[in-house]
Amino acid sequence: MPRSKNMVTRTIVGTEVTLLALDTVSAEPQNVTYTLSGKFKDSKALLKAVQRKFDTDTLKHVSVVSTSAVNQLYGMDESDFIAHAVKLDDNRKPIEA
């Protein structure tokens, strides 16, 4: 049986949020769902983060409907990781080439 490839893995903690949004063209309310990385201290902070990232001239996010924590394990071949990763120094700062 062949040996499996080495994998680099990382568990990403995120927040899945459903928001009430308003389409400013049609004046239609709608629920939209996004997954953001990280945790948020409260609904107000979460709403601000969504507004900064996803508000447009025609879609405005108004309030948080629901949230849930998401923990997802990701992985990739070690060779792919080395090809795409940035080298860091001992203080975890990028080494400029």
C-alpha positions in Angstrom: 0.0 0.0 0.0 1.5 3.4 -1.0 2.3 5.8 1.7 -0.1 8.8 1.9 1.2 12.3 1.1 2.1 14.7 3.9 -0.6 17.2 4.6 -0.5 20.7 6.2 -3.7 21.2 8.0 -5.4 24.1 9.8 -8.7 24.4 11.6 -10.4 27.8 10.7 -12.8 29.3 13.2 -15.5 31.3 11.6 -18.9 32.8 12.0 -21.9 32.1 9.7 -24.3 35.0 9.8 -27.7 35.5 8.3 -28.7 39.2 7.9 -31.7 41.1 6.9 -30.7 43.2 3.9 -32.6 45.8 1.8 -32.4 46.1 -1.9 -32.5 49.9 -2.4 -33.6 49.6 -6.0 -36.7 47.4 -5.6 -37.2 48.2 -1.8 -37.4 44.4 -1.2 -36.1 42.9 2.0 -34.1 39.7 1.8 -32.1 37.4 4.1 -28.6 36.8 3.0 -26.0 34.5 4.6 -22.2 34.9 4.7 -19.4 33.1 6.4 -16.7 35.3 7.9 -13.4 34.2 9.5 -13.0 34.8 13.2 -15.2 35.4 16.2 -17.1 38.5 17.0 -17.9 39.9 20.4 -21.5 40.9 19.6 -24.0 41.4 16.9 -23.1 45.1 16.5 -19.5 44.3 15.7 -20.6 41.5 13.3 -23.0 43.8 11.5 -20.3 46.5 11.1 -17.9 43.9 9.6 -20.5 42.8 7.1 -21.4 46.3 6.2 -17.8 47.2 5.5 -17.2 44.2 3.4 -20.5 43.6 1.6 -22.7 46.7 1.5 -23.1 48.2 -2.0 -25.0 51.1 -3.5 -28.0 48.8 -4.1 -27.8 46.3 -1.1 -27.7 47.6 2.5 -27.4 45.2 5.4 -29.8 46.2 8.2 -29.7 43.7 11.1 -28.4 40.3 12.2 -31.1 37.6 12.1 -28.9 34.6 13.3 -25.4 33.5 13.9 -23.5 30.2 14.4 -19.9 29.3 15.0 -18.2 27.3 12.2 -15.1 25.2 12.7 -13.7 23.8 9.4 -10.6 21.7 8.9 -8.6 22.6 5.8 -5.6 20.9 4.3 -3.3 20.8 1.4 -0.3 18.8 0.2 2.9 19.9 1.8 4.5 20.5 -1.5 1.6 22.9 -2.5 1.9 24.6 0.8 5.7 25.2 0.3 5.1 26.5 -3.2 2.5 29.1 -2.1 3.5 30.0 1.5 5.4 33.0 2.6 8.6 32.4 4.6 8.6 33.9 8.1 11.3 34.8 10.6 11.4 33.7 14.2 9.0 36.5 15.1 6.5 35.3 12.5 7.2 38.4 10.3 7.5 37.8 6.5 11.1 37.6 5.3 11.5 40.0 2.4 13.3 38.5 -0.5 
